[in-house]
Amino acid sequence: MAGSVRLCFLVYHGSMYSGGQGVYIHYLTRELMRLGHEVHVIAGPPYPSMAEGVQVHRLESFSWFRFVENRREFLDRPNPLQFFYPLNLFEFASTRAGIFSLMFTFSLRAVAKFQELHRRHPFDIVHDNQGLGIGLLLIKSCGVPMVATVHHPLSIDARNAVAQATGPIEKVRRLIYYPILMQEFVARRLDRIITVSEASARMVESAFVLPRQQIEVIHNGIDTDTFRPMRVAKQANNIICVSNSEDRSKGALYLLQALRYLRDSTDYRLTFVDRPEHELKLAPRLVRRYGLSSRVRFTGRVTTPQLVRHYCRAQMSVCPSLYEGFGLPAAEAMACGLPVVATTGGALPEVVQDGVTGILVPPADARSLAEATDKLMRDADMRRRMGQAGRQRILDKFNWQKAALQTEAVYRQVCEPSPAAASPPVAAS
């Protein structure tokens, strides 16, 4: 692979405001484009927000989730017969039954779009972002090298969801929700897997039974021009948590339990950056149960500038996740000069230095989370030192341009034959 290449990214959902996958695809494609590559993204809803010059090709979705989000838009289609096409009908029925089939259905729809684009102007490489749907193997059969980024295996989400389920029926529903076997089957047949941390690499190696040499670790970056300390008034005793509280791996249960322990001894307010409260089930229910309604505020969806202001108004950030493939909210908070209380789940110790940029506690330990939060809340000098050290750590270690250059190197490895493979066989004497 030499010079500029034509890249095709596959993103089954990619909004920057629906999780770290959207942040990853936005910044990585931007930097790859700045390196001179032609970048296309085949995406499902919620659609990604991309830098100017990145070409996005949108695929439809007929999932129950889309119907719930906007019924009018979902039903307003020029051809009502579309609802009865086998793949569309399957997607709607399966998601309504509680099976997360989006990765499977997106990958099959992506095959036709990829082939259409590939016929016009061949792609040099395909890069999947977390989906690992079965359709990838049909795309790979076109002879194009393929890599995938796995932020973390879905088996982790399934395990955490089952552990927090309240009864046998919910446990079964959580187990069948995740397409674990499909992802494992597809991952083994790709040219290279990229992960965003050493912790994630270990989990991918174990979950997918992959040789370690097939996995490349490339840390995420942080946009430090956007996520930076700002001159805004701090809100006294304000804690921020940026998380999808419906995801059982994010640890909302243990954060709210910790705050319940502190309710009568520590003056605090929690800003929870998540979806609007009326769209949530778990966290608002726990807030009411634990008597925290006057202490917890849900912001709803916010823009990136608004998110930065929320970080900068807070005194500290808490990341209570049971597992993180990287931990973007912790890194973003550090870039804004905030100290962080986080767990040792997954890659968080690779981002947060215990005792230097924050305090680490065991995952699923509400008492330890409460003690660390209380300790940091009461020590302004510690918060200042850790906040400054955190900003410097992000500047030194986590950079999107560096991530793009390392990703480009992986492309080169899978596109170019090894010297041994390229050399002609030596005739026997």
N, C-alpha and C positions, 0 to 999 in steps of 0.2 A: 504494500500500500504506500503510494507516494503522492504527495501533494494533496489537493482538495479531493474529498470523497463525497458521495451522496448517501446520506444516512436516513434510515426510516425508523422512527421510534414508535412503539406500540404502548398505549396508555389506556387501560380500561376505564379509569376515571382519573382526572388530573387537575381539578380545581385547586388553586393554592389555599383556598379557604375550607378545604375538606380533608386536610391532612398533609403529612410530610411528603407524600409521593408527588403532590402537585408542586410543592416548593422545589423538590429535587429536579423535576422535569423542566421547570421554568428556567432555573439558573444554569443547569448543565447544558441544555440546548442553546441558551444564549451564549455561553462561553465557547461552545464548539463552533457556533456560527462565527464568532469573532476570530476563531483560529482559521477561518477561511472555508469551512465545510458547508455544503448544502444540506439543510436539515428539514425533514418532513416529519410530522407527527400525526399518526392515525389515532384518534381519541374518542372515547365514549363519554357520556355525561356523568357528573357535571364537568363541563369542558374546561381545558386548561387555559390559563392566561399566559400568552407567549410573547417573547420579545419580538419587536418588529423585524421582519425578515424570515422568521421561522414559519413554515407553511403548515397549517393545520387542516386536517381532513376529518370532518365530524361524522361519526356513526350514530345511528339512532339506538334507542333502548326502549324495550317494551316491558320493563320490569314493574313490579308492584310498587317499588320505592318511588319510581318516577310518577306513577299514578297518584300516590299519596302527596307528593310534593306539589304537583300542579295538575289537578284533574282536567281543567279546561284545556290547557296546552296539550296534555297527553291525548285527549280524545279528539282534538281538532286536527285531523289528518286528511289530506286530499283523497286518499284511497282507504276507505274503512275496511276493505278486504285484507289489508295488511295485518290486522289483528289476528287473522286466522291462518296466516302463513305458519308452517310447523314450528320454525325456530322462535318466532315471536310469541306464539301461543305457549310453547314450552317455557320460555323465559318468564312470562307473566304468571303462569300456574306454579312454577317451581319457587319463584321468589315469594309468591303469596303463601306457599306452604312452609316457608321458613328455610329454604335451601338457597345458599348464595351461589347462584349459577352465572353471575355476571361475567366472570373470567372466561368461562366456557363459551357462552354465547357471543361475547365480544370477539374472542379469538376467531370464531368461525365467520363472523361478519367481516373481520379484518382481512381474511384471505382474499375475498373478491376485490376489495379496495386496493390491497397491496398489488395484486396481479394486474389490475388496471393501470396503476402508476408505474409498475415495473416494466410493463410492455412499452410504455411511452419513452421511458428513460431508465435504464436499469439501475438499481440500487447496488451499492458496494457492500453494505452491511445493515443488518436489522438489529435493533436494540429494544428488548422488551423490558417494561418497568413493572415488576412484581406480579404480572398476570399469570404467566406460565399456563395459558390455556392450550387445549389440545390442537387448536388451529395453528399454533406456531410450527408444528411439525409439517403441516401442509405447506406453509410458507418456506420453511427450511428446505423442502424438497425441490424448490426452484433453484437450488444451488447457491444461495446467498449465505455467507457466514452469519451466525446469529449468536448474540450474547444476551444475557438477562441480568438485570439488577434485582436482587432479592434483599429487601430491607430486613426482613426476618421471616422464617418459615411460619406458615399459618398454623402449624401444630402447636405453637406457643399460645396463640390466641385461643385455640380450641381448649387447651389444657386449663388456661386461666378462667375461661368462661364456664367450663364444667365445674371447676373448683368452687365458683361463687354461685352456682345454680342453687335454687331453693328447694328443688324437689326432683324426683326421678324423671318426670315428663320434661321439665326444662333441661335436665342434663342430656337427654336424648336429642332434644331440639338443637342444643348447642353443638353436639357432636356431628349431626348431619349437616349443619350449616356450612361447614368449611370444606372446600374441595381439596383435601390434603393429598390424597392418592394421585389425583391428576397432576398436581404440581410436581410431586416427586418423580413421576413417570416422565414428564416433559423435561425437567431440569437435567436429568441424566443424559439427555440426547442433544444438548446444546453445546456450542463450542467453548464457551467460558461463562462462568457465573461471577458477577461483581457483587460484593457486599460492602456495606458502609462502615463496618467496624470489625475488630478482631473477634468480639463476642458473637456478632452475627455470623461470621465465618465459621466459628466452631459449631454453632447451632445448625447452619446449613449443611456442613460436612456430616454431622450426625443424622439430621432428619432426612436428608436426601441420599445418604450413603454415597457421597462423592469423594474422589481423591482430593486431597488438599491442594495439589498443584493445579487443579481445574478452577480454583476459587481465587479471586483477586480482591484484596481489601483496598478500597479507595474511600477515605473519609469524606463526608459531606463538607461543604463550605458554608460560610455565613456572609451575607452581604453587609459588610461592616460600614459601608457608606450609608445604608438605610438604618440598620440596627446599631444605634450609637447612643451615648448619653446625651440627653437634651436638657436645656435649662427650663424645666417645668417644676412647679411646686410639688414636693413630695406630700403624699397623703399619709397622715400619721397612722402607724400600725397597719398599713395596708399590705396584704399578701396577694400575690397574683399566681394563678394556676392557668396555664394554657393547655387545654386537653379536650379530647373527645370523651366525655364522661360516660357515654353509653358503651364504650369499649372496655370490657372488664380488665384488660391488660393494663389500662392506664391508672388504675388504683384509686379512683374517686371514692370508693367505699372507705378505704383506709385513711385518706385525707380527711374526710368528714368525721370519721370516728376520732381522729386525732384532735380536730377542732372542738369536738364535743368535750374531750378531756380538758381542754384549755378554756372552755366557755366561762367558767367562774373565776379563773385566776389570771387570765391575760386579756388585755384589751386589744382586739384585732378586728379587721374587716377583710374578707376574702373577695377578690374580684375574680370570677370564674369566666374565662374567655372560652366560650363554647357556642353551640347553637342557641337560638332563642329558648327560653325556659319552657314555653308551651310545647316545644318539639321534643323535650327530654322526658325520660321516665325515671331513671335510677336516681340521679343526683337530687332533683327537686323533692322526691319522695323522702330521701334520707335527710335532707335539710329540714323538712317539716318534722320528721320523726325525732331528730336530735335537738330540736328547739333552736335552730340556727337561722331562722328566717330573717332576723334583724342583722345578722352578721355576714350573710352571703349574698352577693349580687351577680346575676348572670348577664353578661353584656350582649349576648347574641352575636351574630356574625359581624366582624369588623374588617375594615380595610387594613392594609399593611401600615400606613401612616398612623392610623388609630391604634393599632396594636403596639407600635413603638411608644406612643404616648402613654398607653396603659402600663407598659413595662417601666417607663421612666418615672411615673407617678408612684410606683410601688416601692416599698422598703426592701422587699425580698421576694424571691420566686420559689415555689415548691413544685417538685416533679415527683409524684408518688408512685410512678409506674412500677408494675411488677416485672416488666421487661421492656427495654427499648433497643431497637436495632441500631439507633444512633442517639437520639435525644435532642431533636431540633429546638424544642421550647427551652431546654436548659441552656443550650448554646446561644440562642437568641437573647435570653435574659442576661447572660454573661457579657455578650457584646454590648448590651445597653448599660453595663456597669452594675448589675445586680448580683448580690450573693445568692447562692442557690442551696436549698435543702433538697436532696435527691436520694433515691435508693441506690443500692448496688446492683439493681436489676439490669442485666444485659450490658449494654455499652456505656451506661452512664458514668462509671468510673474512668472511662477513656476520655470523657469530656470534662467532668467535674473533678478537680483535685481535692481530696478530702483534707480539710484543715487549711487549705490555701485559697481555693475559690468558692468553697462551700462546705457543707457537712453532709456526709453520706451515712445512711442508715439501712438496715436490712429491709428488703421488700416485705409487704404484707404485715408490717409491725407498726400498728397505730401508736403505741406508747412511745416507741423510739422516735417516730416522726413528730409527735407532740413535743417531746423533750428538746429535740434539735430546733424546732421552730421557735419554741419559747426562749431557748438560749440565744438564738440569733436576734430575736425581736428585742431582747433586753440589752443588747450590746451594740451600740451605735458605732463604736470604733472598729469592732470586728466586721460589721457590715461594710464599712468604708474600705477597709483593707482588702477584704475578699472581693468586693465589687471591682476595685482597680486591678487586682490580680486576674480576675476573670476576663475583663476586657483585653488585657494584654495577652492572655493565653489564646483567645480566639484570633487575635491579630497574628500571632506567631504560628498557629498550627492549622487553622481551618479556613481554607481559601478555595473559592469556586474555580478560579483560573488553574490552580494546581490540580484540582479534581478533574478538570477537562483535559489537561495535558496527560494525566495518568490514564484516563479513559481512552484517549487517542492512542496511547501506547498499547493498550489491550487490543484495540481494533487492528493495529499493525501486526500484532502477534498472530491473530486468528486469520487475517487476510493473506499474509505472506507465508509461503511454505518454509519450513525449517531448512537450513543448509543441507542437512542429511537427506531430506525428502527431495530437495531440488537437484541434488547431484546425480549425474547419470550412473548407473550401476557399473562397477568395475568388472571387466571381462576376466574370466578365470584363465590362468596361464596353463 
